[in-house]
Amino acid sequence: MPERYGLAPGRVLNILITTSDNITLGAWFIFSDTYYKQSKGRNVEFSLGEQHIETALEHFNTILYFHGNAASRAAPHRVRFYSHWTSRLDVNVLAIDYRGFADSEGMPSEQGLGLDGRAAWDWLISKGSTPSRILLFGQSLGTGVVAKLAYALSIENVKLRGAVFSGAFTDLATLLETYNISGWLPLLQPFQIIPFFFKALDSILFHKFSTISIIPNITCPILLVHGEDDFDIQISHSERLFEAALEPYLEPYPFTYEDMTQLRLKTEEQRMLMNEVSTKRREQRLELIKETELGNSIGSLLSFERPGRGSVNFLRSRWGGHNQIINFEAVMDVTRQLFQI
């Protein structure tokens, strides 16, 4: 019962979504605050029903929200997200629980979460929404689900509104290498002294969640959001994702990554060529990337345009930690401006 967690009576539908592999997922559909108020009027006993979904999707944009790896769609900071975003941006929100979470059936897996994300997307489309009215929003683990869904839709040439990645990670192996339990205890730091440990770890991981390998091929507008004080997933993950999206628009290096990291540039000619390419890449970065300071305190926004694909943006916030940043008004305002919501 959504009202138990502080949401307005009659504004949220507790629904069930069936995936392509016949798993039933629990989900909430939270109506836009304006639609709710206009429909309710002064009737205190009024409740929105499934018959209202089509009209709400037709007249308001919708955020398809994918949460992190802990708790459920009813976690307090997520409930605040639904309340704040449906009011400040006047959007609907569909929030699911992955298989194995809360009241959803099944066991979680990378493939399964990908199917869950697609099922939520298909549900919105079946109820009358259009791709251009749907904004994907992932937080923490949810950014891996958003990446998979946005990549699949890009391959299908579907033009969705955009994708937001808050507290993203590059891939699971790197996340395990850098993750801090409760924000301060490094999970695998003792193993950093073992040569090739993390390369071996990556080779045996069944679940990869490699956002960094597919983000260059996501064709919708992108916003990365990360707090400098995120001690769970370090901001370096979003920095690398931004660089990965930018890489196709820079002069390619003439040598392999392995050659460069192992200092195999032995001849003067090789070193001169490398210097020339590095200089050109720096010039291209200065030309492509626009940096905007967001007021005097919150942080900065890095942006570059991709012809025919929309912009890639990186909101680097000084504050917000891992979970609270999604409820910052500055993040909402940047999202509204970038995606014209």
Number of C-alpha atoms within 10 A of each C-alpha: 12 19 11 9 12 13 16 15 16 18 21 25 20 15 13 17 18 18 19 12 10 10 20 20 24 21 22 20 22 27 29 27 21 17 20 21 13 9 14 16 9 9 9 9 8 14 15 18 12 12 9 13 19 15 14 21 23 14 14 20 24 31 25 22 26 29 24 22 12 10 12 19 24 18 13 12 15 22 16 18 19 26 20 19 21 23 15 14 19 18 28 28 26 24 25 28 26 33 22 16 19 16 15 21 17 15 12 15 14 15 12 20 24 20 22 28 25 20 21 23 20 15 17 20 16 11 16 13 23 18 17 13 20 25 24 26 24 26 27 21 21 25 28 28 32 26 28 25 21 27 21 17 19 17 11 9 11 15 18 19 21 26 28 25 27 28 28 30 32 24 19 21 22 17 19 18 17 20 22 19 13 10 15 10 12 16 15 15 13 8 12 11 8 8 9 10 12 17 11 11 15 16 10 11 11 11 13 16 24 17 22 21 14 17 20 18 17 21 25 24 22 27 26 23 24 31 26 17 16 21 19 21 26 23 21 15 20 25 17 14 23 23 13 18 21 20 14 12 15 16 14 13 14 11 13 10 10 9 11 13 9 8 9 13 16 9 8 9 10 14 13 12 15 17 12 12 17 16 13 15 18 13 12 14 16 11 10 15 16 13 14 12 13 15 9 7 10 18 17 17 20 17 20 20 16 17 8 9 15 16 18 24 24 23 26 21 24 16 17 18 20 23 18 15 24 27 18 16 13 17 19 16 13 16 21 13 10 16 17 8 16
